[in-house]
Amino acid sequence: IDSCDFTKIGKINADIFGIVLHYIYTSEISEKVFAYAGSDYPRRVCLAACALKMEELFRKVLDKMHKIQGTEKGSFANLLAELLNTLFLNGNEQMNQWIKKYVNQYFDRLVQSESWKFVTIHFIRFVLESDFLNIELDAFTFVSSGHLEASSAQQKEEKVFSALCKWLEACDTHLIHASILFKKVRIRLFENMEHLSTLG
């Protein structure tokens, strides 16, 4: 265990340690972690997983949050972006590397989360600065091989742009950051961003 990480997350109490041990012996995450939407268990287990260098446990918590739906427990999937945002703001370099890997692989999943609209500017910039977002493309008409790669790249950037707009439109104060964030989108429309500030 990393002593610095241990200090940051605080003492791993018997409850959380029991959940970790249960996972070690069964490869399953205790149902108590997902007993109700809004539970703090997912965050605490992820922090413990980071301190104990258990990336697989970290990813499994996030994967299960995405899969759990239903009226009784609410939708953990809708809280996925909020959890990643919180972990990003409070984690160390290792935690942020794990988050980056997860976001790169499951960008679409993250944007579909209702809490995506409420993540911080710091997390939005962190996501948009990634060059390796895995974005699922919609079905499109076949084009010649010379244009296929360009078409795919444009479609991906349009999805990134849509995700950014979803966040900007969620709150008036988000619009303050529009000019900075649009520069992170590599679509041709925004290549000449120095003129954005002159628009009324």
Sine and cosine of phi, psi and omega as CSV:
sin_phi,cos_phi,sin_psi,cos_psi,sin_omega,cos_omega
0.00,0.00,0.63,-0.77,0.02,-1.00
-0.99,0.15,0.86,-0.51,-0.07,-1.00
-0.89,0.47,-0.56,0.83,0.03,-1.00
-0.91,0.41,-0.70,0.71,0.03,-1.00
-0.89,0.46,-0.67,0.74,-0.04,-1.00
-0.88,0.48,-0.66,0.76,0.02,-1.00
-0.91,0.41,-0.62,0.78,-0.06,-1.00
-0.92,0.39,-0.68,0.73,-0.06,-1.00
-1.00,0.09,-0.19,0.98,-0.06,-1.00
1.00,0.10,0.01,-1.00,-0.04,-1.00
-0.92,0.40,0.74,-0.68,0.11,-0.99
-0.98,0.19,0.95,-0.30,-0.08,-1.00
-0.97,0.24,0.09,-1.00,-0.09,-1.00
-0.87,0.49,-0.57,0.82,-0.02,-1.00
-0.89,0.46,-0.79,0.61,-0.01,-1.00
-0.92,0.38,-0.64,0.77,0.01,-1.00
-0.89,0.46,-0.58,0.81,0.05,-1.00
-0.90,0.43,-0.62,0.78,0.04,-1.00
-0.91,0.41,-0.65,0.76,0.03,-1.00
-0.90,0.43,-0.70,0.71,0.02,-1.00
-0.89,0.46,-0.65,0.76,0.04,-1.00
-0.85,0.52,-0.65,0.76,0.01,-1.00
-0.93,0.37,-0.66,0.75,-0.02,-1.00
-0.86,0.50,-0.65,0.76,-0.07,-1.00
-1.00,0.05,-0.38,0.92,-0.09,-1.00
-0.86,-0.51,-0.23,0.97,-0.11,-0.99
0.89,0.46,0.33,0.94,0.03,-1.00
-0.85,-0.52,0.54,-0.84,0.06,-1.00
-1.00,-0.06,0.76,-0.64,-0.03,-1.00
-0.81,0.59,0.66,-0.76,-0.01,-1.00
-0.89,0.46,-0.39,0.92,-0.02,-1.00
-0.90,0.45,-0.41,0.91,0.01,-1.00
-0.90,0.44,-0.51,0.86,-0.06,-1.00
-0.89,-0.46,0.57,0.82,-0.07,-1.00
-0.91,0.41,-0.54,0.84,0.01,-1.00
-0.40,-0.91,0.52,-0.86,0.01,-1.00
-0.89,0.45,0.69,-0.73,-0.03,-1.00
1.00,-0.07,-0.03,1.00,0.04,-1.00
-0.87,0.49,0.59,-0.81,0.01,-1.00
-1.00,0.06,-0.07,1.00,-0.02,-1.00
-0.85,0.52,-0.71,0.70,-0.01,-1.00
-0.83,0.56,-0.68,0.73,0.02,-1.00
-0.90,0.43,-0.72,0.69,-0.05,-1.00
-0.91,0.41,-0.61,0.79,0.02,-1.00
-0.93,0.36,-0.63,0.78,0.04,-1.00
-0.89,0.46,-0.66,0.75,0.03,-1.00
-0.91,0.42,-0.66,0.75,0.05,-1.00
-0.91,0.42,-0.64,0.77,0.01,-1.00
-0.88,0.48,-0.62,0.78,0.03,-1.00
-0.91,0.41,-0.72,0.69,-0.02,-1.00
-0.89,0.46,-0.53,0.85,-0.03,-1.00
-0.99,-0.10,0.11,0.99,0.03,-1.00
0.87,0.50,0.68,0.73,-0.04,-1.00
-0.92,-0.40,0.98,0.21,-0.06,-1.00
-0.91,0.42,-0.57,0.82,-0.01,-1.00
-0.88,0.48,-0.67,0.74,0.05,-1.00
-0.89,0.45,-0.69,0.73,0.04,-1.00
-0.82,0.57,-0.75,0.66,-0.03,-1.00
-0.93,0.37,-0.58,0.82,-0.02,-1.00
-0.93,0.37,-0.56,0.83,0.07,-1.00
-0.88,0.47,-0.72,0.70,-0.01,-1.00
-0.91,0.41,-0.66,0.76,0.01,-1.00
-0.89,0.46,-0.66,0.75,-0.02,-1.00
-0.94,0.34,-0.57,0.82,0.07,-1.00
-0.87,0.50,-0.63,0.77,0.00,-1.00
-0.91,0.41,-0.58,0.82,-0.12,-0.99
-0.99,0.12,-0.45,0.89,-0.10,-1.00
-0.97,0.26,0.85,-0.53,0.07,-1.00
-0.74,-0.67,0.12,-0.99,0.09,-1.00
0.78,-0.63,0.45,-0.89,-0.08,-1.00
-0.96,0.30,-0.54,0.84,-0.05,-1.00
-0.94,0.35,-0.69,0.73,-0.04,-1.00
-0.99,-0.14,-0.03,1.00,-0.10,-0.99
0.95,0.32,-0.29,-0.96,0.00,-1.00
-0.90,-0.44,0.96,-0.29,0.07,-1.00
-0.91,0.42,-0.47,0.88,0.00,-1.00
-0.86,0.52,-0.57,0.82,-0.01,-1.00
-0.95,0.32,-0.23,0.97,-0.01,-1.00
-0.98,-0.21,0.01,1.00,-0.10,-1.00
-0.88,0.48,-0.74,0.68,-0.01,-1.00
-0.89,0.45,-0.62,0.78,0.01,-1.00
-0.89,0.46,-0.68,0.73,0.01,-1.00
-0.90,0.44,-0.72,0.69,-0.01,-1.00
-0.89,0.45,-0.62,0.79,0.05,-1.00
-0.88,0.48,-0.72,0.69,0.00,-1.00
-0.89,0.45,-0.69,0.72,0.00,-1.00
-0.91,0.42,-0.62,0.79,0.02,-1.00
-0.89,0.46,-0.68,0.73,-0.04,-1.00
-0.95,0.32,-0.44,0.90,-0.10,-1.00
-0.92,-0.38,-0.06,1.00,-0.07,-1.00
-1.00,0.02,0.07,-1.00,0.06,-1.00
-0.98,-0.18,-0.16,-0.99,-0.05,-1.00
-0.88,0.48,-0.65,0.76,0.00,-1.00
-0.90,0.44,-0.71,0.70,0.03,-1.00
-0.85,0.52,-0.69,0.72,-0.03,-1.00
-0.93,0.38,-0.51,0.86,0.10,-1.00
-0.92,0.39,-0.65,0.76,0.06,-1.00
-0.90,0.44,-0.68,0.74,0.01,-1.00
-0.89,0.45,-0.68,0.73,0.00,-1.00
-0.87,0.49,-0.68,0.74,0.03,-1.00
-0.88,0.47,-0.66,0.75,-0.02,-1.00
-0.93,0.37,-0.70,0.72,0.00,-1.00
-0.90,0.44,-0.66,0.75,0.03,-1.00
-0.86,0.51,-0.64,0.77,-0.05,-1.00
-0.98,0.19,-0.55,0.83,-0.14,-0.99
-0.81,-0.59,0.71,0.70,-0.01,-1.00
-0.85,0.53,-0.72,0.70,-0.01,-1.00
-0.86,0.51,-0.67,0.74,0.01,-1.00
-0.87,0.50,-0.65,0.76,-0.04,-1.00
-0.92,0.39,-0.71,0.71,-0.04,-1.00
-0.92,0.39,-0.51,0.86,0.02,-1.00
-0.95,0.31,-0.30,0.95,0.03,-1.00
-0.92,0.40,0.73,-0.68,0.00,-1.00
-0.86,0.52,-0.53,0.85,-0.05,-1.00
-0.97,0.24,-0.09,1.00,0.08,-1.00
-0.82,0.57,-0.58,0.81,-0.07,-1.00
-0.93,0.37,-0.22,0.97,-0.12,-0.99
-0.88,-0.48,0.16,0.99,0.04,-1.00
-0.95,0.31,0.26,-0.97,-0.09,-1.00
-0.99,0.16,0.32,-0.95,0.07,-1.00
-0.85,0.53,-0.57,0.82,-0.02,-1.00
-0.90,0.43,-0.65,0.76,-0.01,-1.00
-0.96,0.29,-0.63,0.77,0.04,-1.00
-0.85,0.52,-0.72,0.70,0.00,-1.00
-0.90,0.44,-0.66,0.75,0.03,-1.00
-0.84,0.54,-0.69,0.73,-0.01,-1.00
-0.94,0.33,-0.73,0.68,-0.07,-1.00
-0.92,0.39,-0.40,0.92,-0.01,-1.00
-0.98,0.18,-0.12,0.99,0.00,-1.00
-0.97,0.25,0.68,-0.73,0.04,-1.00
-0.99,-0.11,0.06,1.00,-0.15,-0.99
-0.78,-0.62,0.55,0.84,0.03,-1.00
-0.93,0.36,0.79,-0.62,0.03,-1.00
-1.00,0.01,0.97,-0.25,-0.10,-0.99
-0.92,-0.39,0.81,-0.59,0.03,-1.00
-0.96,0.28,0.76,-0.65,-0.02,-1.00
-1.00,-0.06,0.57,-0.82,0.10,-0.99
-0.96,0.28,0.35,-0.94,0.05,-1.00
-0.91,0.42,0.68,-0.73,0.02,-1.00
-0.62,-0.78,0.35,-0.94,-0.05,-1.00
-0.90,0.43,0.66,-0.75,-0.01,-1.00
-0.88,0.48,0.69,-0.72,0.08,-1.00
-0.82,-0.57,0.20,-0.98,-0.01,-1.00
-0.88,0.48,0.45,-0.89,-0.08,-1.00
-0.85,0.53,-0.50,0.87,-0.01,-1.00
-0.92,0.38,-0.40,0.92,-0.04,-1.00
-0.95,-0.33,-0.13,0.99,-0.07,-1.00
-0.89,0.45,-0.72,0.69,-0.02,-1.00
-0.90,0.44,-0.68,0.74,0.00,-1.00
-0.91,0.42,-0.64,0.76,0.01,-1.00
-0.90,0.44,-0.68,0.74,0.01,-1.00
-0.90,0.44,-0.69,0.73,0.00,-1.00
-0.88,0.47,-0.67,0.75,-0.01,-1.00
-0.91,0.40,-0.66,0.75,0.00,-1.00
-0.90,0.44,-0.60,0.80,0.05,-1.00
-0.91,0.42,-0.70,0.71,-0.01,-1.00
-0.91,0.41,-0.53,0.85,0.06,-1.00
-0.91,0.41,-0.57,0.82,0.05,-1.00
-0.94,0.34,-0.62,0.79,0.06,-1.00
-0.90,0.44,-0.68,0.73,0.03,-1.00
-0.87,0.49,-0.69,0.73,0.02,-1.00
-0.89,0.46,-0.64,0.77,0.03,-1.00
-0.90,0.44,-0.65,0.76,0.03,-1.00
-0.91,0.42,-0.69,0.72,0.01,-1.00
-0.88,0.47,-0.62,0.78,0.03,-1.00
-0.86,0.52,-0.65,0.76,0.01,-1.00
-0.95,0.31,-0.69,0.72,-0.03,-1.00
-0.89,0.47,-0.62,0.78,-0.07,-1.00
-0.98,0.21,-0.20,0.98,-0.07,-1.00
-0.95,0.30,-0.43,0.90,-0.09,-1.00
-0.44,-0.90,0.71,-0.71,-0.03,-1.00
-0.85,0.53,-0.59,0.80,-0.03,-1.00
-0.93,0.36,-0.36,0.93,0.05,-1.00
-0.91,0.42,-0.50,0.87,-0.07,-1.00
-0.89,0.45,-0.35,0.94,0.04,-1.00
-0.85,0.53,-0.52,0.86,-0.10,-1.00
-1.00,-0.09,0.10,1.00,-0.13,-0.99
-0.84,0.55,-0.76,0.65,-0.09,-1.00
-0.89,0.46,-0.60,0.80,0.01,-1.00
-0.93,0.36,-0.70,0.71,-0.09,-1.00
-0.96,0.28,-0.55,0.83,0.02,-1.00
-0.88,0.47,-0.46,0.89,0.03,-1.00
-0.92,0.38,-0.31,0.95,0.00,-1.00
-0.99,0.14,-0.24,0.97,-0.01,-1.00
-1.00,-0.03,0.79,-0.61,-0.15,-0.99
-1.00,-0.07,0.55,0.84,-0.01,-1.00
-1.00,0.02,0.56,-0.83,-0.13,-0.99
-0.84,0.54,-0.54,0.84,-0.02,-1.00
-0.83,0.56,-0.47,0.88,-0.10,-0.99
-0.94,-0.33,0.30,0.95,-0.01,-1.00
-0.92,0.38,-0.52,0.85,-0.08,-1.00
-0.97,-0.25,0.87,0.50,-0.15,-0.99
-0.95,0.31,-0.20,0.98,-0.04,-1.00
-0.91,0.41,-0.29,0.96,0.00,-1.00
-1.00,-0.03,-0.08,1.00,-0.08,-1.00
-0.88,0.47,-0.63,0.78,-0.07,-1.00
-0.92,0.40,-0.29,0.96,-0.03,-1.00
-1.00,0.03,-0.13,0.99,-0.03,-1.00
-0.98,0.22,0.66,-0.75,0.00,-1.00
-1.00,0.07,0.00,0.00,0.00,0.00
